[in-house]
């Protein structure tokens, strides 16, 4: 398993500190602070896959949807691609320049297209 610090795409993590399955002691708070691509929302309550509101709704769905919409509208995918290619060149990756990524917002997919 790769450490969270190696994440190179926008990532939203939502964690409840009272989760009985995923202990708060195991939550990657320090790693989140050291990556520019990840954001973590930690709540004191919520259990495991809960966060119920009065009326039966769940607030996390609205928060995740708002974050995804913001990423779709404001994320600079050219900068992400350039940073990835720079790291690949620095690491001697021979695949640099062979493929170009393309974000399709309608299908919500990132494609690697041959040049």
N, C-alpha and C positions, 0 to 999 in steps of 0.2 A: 504494500500500500504506500503510495506516495504521500509525503507530508503536505499539509495544507499550504505551507509556505511556497510550494511550487505551482500553485494555481495561477493561471495566466489569463483567465477570463473572469468577467464580473460574476460574483457569487454572493448570494444572500443566504445566511444561515439563521434559523429561528430555533431557539432553545428555551425550554422551561426549566428553571432551576430545581423544581420539585419533581422532575421526570423520574419515575421509579425504574425505568429501563436504562436510560442514558444518564448516568450520574453527573451531577454538576462538576464533580472533581475531574471528570473526563472531558469536559467541554474545552475546546481549543482556544481559550481566551488569549493566551500569549501569542500564539501563531497568528490569530486574526489581526492583532496589533502590528504585526510585522509584514503584512502583505497589503499592497495597495489595491488589490482586486477584490477583497472580501469584506463584507459587512456582516456583523452578527447582532441580532436582536435577542436579548436574554430577558425573560420575564420571571418574576418570583413565583408565579403560579401558572398552571396550564396542564400539568401532568404529561402524559404521553399521548400525542396527537389530539389534544383537546382544545383549550382556549375557548370554551363555550361562552356565549353572551346570552343575556336575557332574550328569550324568544327562540333560542336554539341555533342561532348563527354562530359563526366562528370568525373572529377578527383577523386571524392570520391570513385568510384567503384574500381579504381586501388589501392587507399590507403587501403581500407577495405580488398581487396583481398590479398595484401601484408601482412597485419597484421594477417589475418587468416592463411595464409601459414606459417608465422613465429610461430604462436601459435601451429599449427599442428606439426611442426618439432621440436620445442624447449621447449614447455611447459612441466613442470615436474608434470604429473598427479599423480604420486605416492606421491609426497610431498603435493599436494592439498588434496588427499584422507587422508593422515596421519593427516594433520592439521584439516580436518573436523572431523575425528574420535576423535582426542584429544579434540576438542571443545565439541563434543557430550558426551564424558566421563565426562568432567568437568561439563556439564550441567545435568548429570544424565539421558541421553537418553538411554532407554532400547534396542533400535534397534542396538546398536553398536555390531559388530561382526557377525551379521546375514546376511549381504549382502556385496558384493564386487563389486566395479564399474570397468568397463572395457571400454576403449576408442577405438572405431572402426574408424580409420582415413578414411578408404575408404567410409564408409557410413556416416561419420561425426556425429556419435551419441555416447552418453555416456550411457551405459547400467548398470543397477543394477542387478547383477547376484546373486542368492542365493548360499550360500556356501554349 
